[in-house]
Amino acid sequence: MLFRLISLNSITKHISQTKHSTGPVPTETNTSKKDFSKDQDTKICLSQLRQHVKEVKNNVTILEAEPDLATAISMLDAALNRREKAVQTHSVQDTANLSSGSGKTEKSSGPPSLPPILDDRLEKAVFTHPGQDSNPAVTYDRLEILGDAYIELIATKLVWDRFPSLPSGRISQIRESLVKNETLAAYADVYGLAHKAIVPPGYADQAKRWIKTKGDIFEAYVAAVILSDPMNGYRNAEQWLIALWLPKLVDLGLQKSDLHSKEELAKLVMAKGIKLEYVEEKSAVMPKGTGSQTFFIGVYLTGWGWEKKHLGSGQGPSKNAAGDRAAKSALANTSLISQISQAKKSSLSSK
């Protein structure tokens, strides 16, 4: 226990020295550990301090024999609790901003900074293929399983928060597009993670197998970020993943803004007795490995002298989205819409 008390003192001094350090200011051009060294050093010390405080608090013998120490430990514990609460509040606000699209992440010109792994042993394991060593503790064999679970959870929460009206099936489809091997492998390429991989000879020669491996490495990396920083690892990983995924949601046309093309088309051509029909022109398809369906919808007009006149077609991840794109396609055919609008105007004016 004497060692623990000495550790408390040394950690406190270390935090103070770190706080007042006057080293060079890190630049945003580096995405290595140097970018985060000061902050992460402090985080590690605080995490260790929390563990030591917990051990002292649980030692009734020392607390009864040293009332002054008991008071100091109680005050320190309260201070740590206040700090952790503040960090959690900040995390919730940051995540809410990102999830709601109010942050600037979607407009970023490049990928977010790669969060560091604070444990060298874990970092080495992330890039070591299980075929290189039979000991799962020194490969990504176990890490990728944990990372997969974290990624699924964070992706589900992001889609849940961002699209509160979506049914469960659609949530699953969107989540799958975020967490599938092809997506994670692409992110691994962005950060050059695959270049660090230690794999059996010729392993990268088979494209499908290599994509799976890169996805596994990415999952293992996420797990290692979280495990190596008990205090802030999850928050760092969550914010990083959200920043990575938001542009993909934009690409999929899944922003919160409503679909308005159907309404606009209806205003131009509809009236009493006129029909606009949105028809599924062919069966939905689910390309292998995508995890999401594509629907094909056409919009047809009956009225103003036309019978089931094809106005436009569209495809999308849902019937509603495909129908809206069909309406948008119709609106783009300005000459046809002009004819219909004129026929509508003439018919109404003659009554």
ZATOR-191189 format. One record per residue (C-alpha): residue number from 0; x, z, y. Coordinates in steps of 0.5 Angstrom, whole numbers, plus 500, padded with zeros to 3 digits. Example, Ala and Ser with C-alpha at 12.3 -4.5 7.8 and 13.67 -1.06 7.14 Angstrom:
<lumtis>
   n   X   Z   Y
   0 525 516 491
   1 527 514 498
</lumtis>
This chain:
<lumtis>
   n   X   Z   Y
   0 500 500 500
   1 506 501 505
   2 508 494 504
   3 500 492 506
   4 501 496 512
   5 508 493 514
   6 504 486 513
   7 499 488 518
   8 504 490 523
   9 508 483 522
  10 502 479 522
  11 500 482 528
  12 506 480 531
  13 507 473 528
  14 500 472 531
  15 502 474 538
  16 508 470 538
  17 504 464 536
  18 499 465 541
  19 505 465 547
  20 510 460 544
  21 512 455 549
  22 514 449 544
  23 513 442 545
  24 505 440 546
  25 503 435 540
  26 501 428 541
  27 495 425 538
  28 499 419 535
  29 501 424 530
  30 496 425 524
  31 501 430 520
  32 501 437 520
  33 505 437 526
  34 499 436 530
  35 496 442 527
  36 502 447 526
  37 500 452 531
  38 493 453 530
  39 494 452 523
  40 499 458 523
  41 495 462 526
  42 489 461 522
  43 493 463 516
  44 495 469 519
  45 488 471 521
  46 486 470 514
  47 492 474 511
  48 490 479 516
  49 483 479 514
  50 485 480 506
  51 489 486 508
  52 484 489 512
  53 479 489 506
  54 484 492 502
  55 486 498 506
  56 478 499 508
  57 477 499 500
  58 483 505 499
  59 479 511 501
  60 485 516 499
  61 489 513 505
  62 483 513 510
  63 481 520 509
  64 488 522 510
  65 490 518 516
  66 483 518 520
  67 487 515 526
  68 489 509 521
  69 481 509 519
  70 479 508 526
  71 484 502 528
  72 482 499 521
  73 475 499 523
  74 476 496 530
  75 480 491 527
  76 475 489 522
  77 470 489 528
  78 474 484 532
  79 475 480 526
  80 468 479 525
  81 466 478 532
  82 471 472 532
  83 469 469 525
  84 462 469 528
  85 464 466 534
  86 468 460 530
  87 461 459 525
  88 457 459 532
  89 462 453 534
  90 462 450 528
  91 454 449 527
  92 454 447 535
  93 459 441 533
  94 456 439 527
  95 449 439 530
  96 452 435 536
  97 455 430 530
  98 449 430 526
  99 444 428 532
 100 449 423 534
 101 450 426 541
 102 457 426 540
 103 462 421 542
 104 464 420 534
 105 460 413 533
 106 464 410 539
 107 471 412 537
 108 476 406 536
 109 479 409 530
 110 478 414 524
 111 478 421 526
 112 485 425 525
 113 486 427 517
 114 486 434 517
 115 492 437 513
 116 493 441 507
 117 496 448 508
 118 499 449 501
 119 504 444 499
 120 503 446 491
 121 496 443 492
 122 498 437 497
 123 503 435 491
 124 497 436 486
 125 492 431 490
 126 497 425 489
 127 499 427 482
 128 495 423 476
 129 493 427 470
 130 496 422 466
 131 503 424 469
 132 502 432 467
 133 498 435 462
 134 498 441 466
 135 491 440 470
 136 494 445 475
 137 499 440 478
 138 495 434 478
 139 488 432 481
 140 484 433 475
 141 480 439 477
 142 481 438 484
 143 477 432 484
 144 471 435 481
 145 471 440 486
 146 472 435 492
 147 466 431 489
 148 461 437 490
 149 463 439 497
 150 463 431 499
 151 456 431 496
 152 453 437 499
 153 456 435 506
 154 453 428 505
 155 446 431 503
 156 446 435 509
 157 448 430 514
 158 443 425 512
 159 438 431 511
 160 439 433 519
 161 439 426 521
 162 433 423 518
 163 428 429 517
 164 422 424 516
 165 426 420 510
 166 423 422 503
 167 428 424 497
 168 429 418 494
 169 431 414 500
 170 436 421 502
 171 439 420 495
 172 440 412 496
 173 443 413 503
 174 448 419 500
 175 450 415 495
 176 452 409 500
 177 457 415 503
 178 460 418 497
 179 460 412 492
 180 467 410 489
 181 468 404 493
 182 467 408 500
 183 471 413 498
 184 477 409 496
 185 476 405 502
 186 477 411 506
 187 483 413 502
 188 486 406 504
 189 485 408 511
 190 489 414 511
 191 494 411 506
 192 493 416 501
 193 494 411 495
 194 501 410 497
 195 503 417 496
 196 499 417 489
 197 504 418 483
 198 500 414 477
 199 503 411 470
 200 506 405 471
 201 502 399 472
 202 496 403 473
 203 494 400 480
 204 494 393 477
 205 486 394 474
 206 482 393 481
 207 476 397 478
 208 480 403 475
 209 484 403 481
 210 478 404 486
 211 476 410 481
 212 483 413 482
 213 483 412 490
 214 476 415 490
 215 478 421 486
 216 485 422 490
 217 480 422 496
 218 475 427 493
 219 481 432 491
 220 484 431 498
 221 478 434 501
 222 478 440 496
 223 485 441 498
 224 483 442 505
 225 478 447 504
 226 482 451 499
 227 488 451 503
 228 485 454 509
 229 479 459 507
 230 477 461 514
 231 476 454 517
 232 478 449 511
 233 470 447 510
 234 469 447 517
 235 475 442 518
 236 473 438 512
 237 466 437 514
 238 467 435 521
 239 472 430 519
 240 467 427 514
 241 461 427 519
 242 466 423 524
 243 468 418 518
 244 461 417 516
 245 457 416 522
 246 460 409 523
 247 457 407 516
 248 450 410 518
 249 450 405 524
 250 453 399 520
 251 447 401 515
 252 442 400 521
 253 440 408 520
 254 440 411 527
 255 434 415 529
 256 431 410 534
 257 425 407 531
 258 423 400 529
 259 419 396 534
 260 419 389 532
 261 413 389 528
 262 409 393 534
 263 412 387 539
 264 410 382 535
 265 403 385 534
 266 402 385 541
 267 404 378 542
 268 399 375 537
 269 394 380 534
 270 387 380 536
 271 380 382 533
 272 380 378 527
 273 387 376 527
 274 391 378 521
 275 399 379 520
 276 401 380 513
 277 408 383 511
 278 409 380 504
 279 414 382 499
 280 417 375 498
 281 421 377 492
 282 423 383 488
 283 428 388 490
 284 435 388 488
 285 440 393 487
 286 447 390 487
 287 451 394 481
 288 455 400 484
 289 452 400 491
 290 447 405 489
 291 441 402 494
 292 436 397 494
 293 435 391 498
 294 428 389 500
 295 425 382 502
 296 419 381 506
 297 416 376 510
 298 411 376 515
 299 405 371 515
 300 400 370 521
 301 392 368 519
 302 389 366 526
 303 389 362 532
 304 388 355 528
 305 394 357 523
 306 393 360 515
 307 398 364 512
 308 403 361 517
 309 410 364 515
 310 413 367 522
 311 420 370 519
 312 423 373 513
 313 428 379 513
 314 431 384 508
 315 433 391 509
 316 434 398 505
 317 427 399 505
 318 420 395 506
 319 419 398 513
 320 426 396 515
 321 426 389 512
 322 419 388 515
 323 421 390 522
 324 427 385 521
 325 422 379 519
 326 418 381 525
 327 425 380 529
 328 426 374 526
 329 419 371 528
 330 420 374 535
 331 427 370 535
 332 423 363 534
 333 421 363 541
 334 418 356 541
 335 413 358 535
 336 411 365 538
 337 410 361 545
 338 405 356 541
 339 401 362 538
 340 401 366 545
 341 398 360 548
 342 393 359 543
 343 391 366 543
 344 391 366 551
 345 386 359 551
 346 382 362 545
 347 381 369 549
 348 380 365 556
 349 374 361 553
 350 370 367 551
</lumtis>
